[in-house]
Amino acid sequence: MVDEPGKIPEVDLSDCSLCGICIDLCPTIFQLNGAGYVEVVHSDDYPEEDVNEAIKNCRCDCIFWTEPG
């Protein structure tokens, strides 16, 4: 798969159960912040295949792609 420039993964924190699957699958993309919530690490390019794997395995279906701006 080819990465599409500009796509950004996002986590809907209101639905997130903090299970950590996204962090286990993509530790360079997702991390826990100081408040204990999952956040997306800033990057100029997100590997689509890796993020899609996290989306597919998310128990709460709270990870999705957004367009910047």
Backbone as JSON, one array per atom type, in Angstrom:
{
  "sequence": "MVDEPGKIPEVDLSDCSLCGICIDLCPTIFQLNGAGYVEVVHSDDYPEEDVNEAIKNCRCDCIFWTEPG",
  "N": [[0.83, -1.19, 0.0], [0.43, 2.25, -0.68], [1.49, 5.1, 1.04], [-0.68, 7.75, 1.84], [-0.16, 11.11, 1.52], [-0.65, 13.44, 4.13], [-2.74, 12.21, 5.53], [-3.83, 11.59, 8.82], [-3.62, 9.7, 11.75], [-6.12, 9.36, 14.29], [-7.34, 9.3, 17.65], [-10.3, 8.62, 19.26], [-10.85, 9.69, 22.24], [-13.01, 9.57, 23.96], [-14.16, 7.15, 23.52], [-12.12, 5.36, 23.9], [-10.68, 2.63, 25.61], [-8.28, 2.37, 26.8], [-6.81, 0.04, 26.36], [-4.39, -0.52, 25.16], [-3.61, -1.87, 22.86], [-3.09, -0.55, 20.44], [-0.73, 0.79, 21.05], [0.96, -1.37, 21.56], [1.03, -2.53, 18.99], [1.91, -0.42, 17.34], [4.19, 1.25, 18.45], [5.71, 3.47, 17.74], [3.93, 5.24, 16.79], [1.67, 5.51, 18.43], [1.25, 6.48, 21.83], [1.25, 6.65, 25.46], [0.28, 9.59, 27.07], [1.32, 12.1, 29.5], [-0.92, 12.37, 31.11], [-2.01, 9.91, 31.04], [-3.48, 9.1, 28.84], [-4.07, 7.82, 25.52], [-2.16, 9.01, 22.83], [-1.42, 10.36, 19.58], [1.71, 10.23, 18.11], [3.5, 12.95, 16.84], [4.23, 13.16, 13.4], [5.67, 13.43, 10.14], [4.86, 11.64, 8.32], [2.77, 8.88, 8.31], [2.81, 5.41, 8.61], [0.7, 3.72, 6.6], [-0.11, 1.0, 6.49], [0.62, 0.01, 9.04], [-0.88, 1.65, 10.79], [-3.45, 1.01, 9.9], [-3.54, -1.62, 10.75], [-3.62, -1.26, 13.52], [-6.08, 0.07, 13.67], [-7.79, -1.97, 12.78], [-7.51, -3.83, 14.84], [-8.34, -2.53, 17.12], [-10.22, -2.62, 19.99], [-12.3, -0.97, 20.68], [-12.99, 0.43, 18.45], [-12.02, 3.06, 18.05], [-10.03, 4.36, 16.68], [-9.11, 6.19, 13.85], [-8.71, 7.55, 10.52], [-7.9, 10.94, 9.68], [-8.1, 14.0, 7.83], [-5.71, 16.61, 7.54], [-6.22, 19.94, 8.86]],
  "CA": [[0.0, 0.0, 0.0], [1.16, 3.5, -0.74], [1.04, 6.06, 2.04], [-1.29, 8.96, 1.3], [0.32, 12.25, 2.3], [-1.64, 14.26, 4.78], [-3.63, 11.47, 6.42], [-3.36, 11.57, 10.2], [-4.44, 8.86, 12.63], [-6.69, 10.04, 15.45], [-7.97, 8.43, 18.63], [-11.45, 9.21, 19.95], [-10.6, 9.37, 23.65], [-14.26, 9.29, 24.68], [-14.47, 5.73, 23.32], [-10.92, 4.56, 24.16], [-10.67, 1.91, 26.9], [-6.87, 2.31, 27.22], [-6.37, -1.36, 26.34], [-2.98, -0.52, 24.79], [-3.3, -2.65, 21.65], [-2.49, 0.34, 19.44], [0.65, 1.05, 21.48], [1.7, -2.61, 21.33], [1.2, -2.74, 17.55], [2.56, 0.73, 16.69], [4.73, 2.1, 19.52], [6.27, 4.72, 17.22], [2.81, 6.08, 16.36], [0.78, 5.74, 19.57], [1.89, 6.42, 23.15], [0.49, 7.23, 26.57], [0.79, 10.9, 27.47], [1.5, 12.29, 30.94], [-2.21, 12.24, 31.79], [-2.43, 8.52, 30.95], [-4.34, 8.88, 27.68], [-3.38, 7.51, 24.27], [-2.03, 10.11, 21.89], [-0.7, 10.08, 18.35], [3.0, 10.9, 18.05], [3.59, 13.79, 15.63], [5.11, 12.66, 12.35], [5.36, 13.97, 8.81], [4.34, 10.54, 7.52], [2.32, 7.75, 9.12], [2.75, 4.2, 7.78], [-0.71, 3.35, 6.47], [-0.32, -0.41, 6.82], [0.72, -0.15, 10.49], [-2.04, 2.3, 11.41], [-4.63, 0.21, 9.56], [-3.51, -2.8, 11.62], [-4.12, -0.8, 14.82], [-7.52, 0.33, 13.49], [-8.46, -3.27, 12.67], [-7.44, -4.56, 16.1], [-8.84, -1.72, 18.23], [-11.43, -3.22, 20.58], [-13.36, 0.05, 20.83], [-13.17, 1.11, 17.16], [-11.87, 4.5, 18.3], [-8.93, 4.9, 15.88], [-9.55, 6.45, 12.48], [-7.91, 8.51, 9.75], [-8.46, 12.26, 9.42], [-7.33, 14.87, 6.94], [-5.3, 17.8, 8.29], [-6.87, 21.21, 8.59]],
  "C": [[0.87, 1.25, 0.0], [0.59, 4.44, 0.31], [0.44, 7.27, 1.34], [-0.82, 10.14, 2.14], [-0.84, 13.02, 2.91], [-2.6, 13.52, 5.69], [-3.0, 11.37, 7.8], [-4.24, 10.63, 11.01], [-4.93, 9.67, 13.82], [-7.35, 9.01, 16.35], [-9.11, 9.19, 19.29], [-11.36, 8.8, 21.41], [-11.88, 9.08, 24.43], [-14.68, 7.83, 24.54], [-13.31, 4.81, 23.71], [-10.97, 3.94, 25.55], [-9.26, 1.79, 27.48], [-6.34, 0.88, 27.28], [-4.9, -1.48, 25.94], [-2.63, -1.3, 23.54], [-2.63, -1.77, 20.6], [-1.03, 0.62, 19.76], [1.5, -0.19, 21.25], [2.0, -2.82, 19.85], [2.03, -1.65, 16.88], [3.15, 1.68, 17.73], [5.38, 3.39, 19.03], [5.18, 5.69, 16.79], [1.91, 6.46, 17.53], [1.57, 5.61, 20.87], [0.93, 6.94, 24.2], [1.1, 8.57, 26.9], [0.89, 10.98, 28.99], [0.23, 12.15, 31.75], [-2.75, 10.81, 31.73], [-3.38, 8.2, 29.81], [-3.5, 8.57, 26.45], [-3.33, 8.76, 23.41], [-1.24, 9.65, 20.67], [0.59, 10.9, 18.36], [3.07, 11.7, 16.75], [4.61, 13.2, 14.67], [4.72, 13.34, 11.04], [4.72, 12.91, 7.92], [3.97, 9.38, 8.44], [2.2, 6.52, 8.23], [1.33, 3.63, 7.75], [-0.97, 1.91, 6.9], [-0.31, -0.63, 8.34], [-0.5, 0.45, 11.19], [-3.31, 1.51, 11.11], [-4.69, -1.06, 10.41], [-4.03, -2.43, 13.02], [-5.62, -0.54, 14.75], [-8.29, -0.98, 13.5], [-8.53, -3.99, 14.01], [-7.95, -3.79, 17.31], [-10.17, -2.29, 18.73], [-12.61, -2.25, 20.62], [-13.67, 0.79, 19.53], [-13.04, 2.63, 17.31], [-10.69, 5.12, 17.56], [-9.41, 5.05, 14.45], [-8.6, 7.44, 11.83], [-8.65, 9.84, 9.63], [-7.57, 12.97, 8.42], [-6.93, 16.11, 7.73], [-6.13, 19.02, 7.9], [-8.29, 21.17, 8.86]]
}
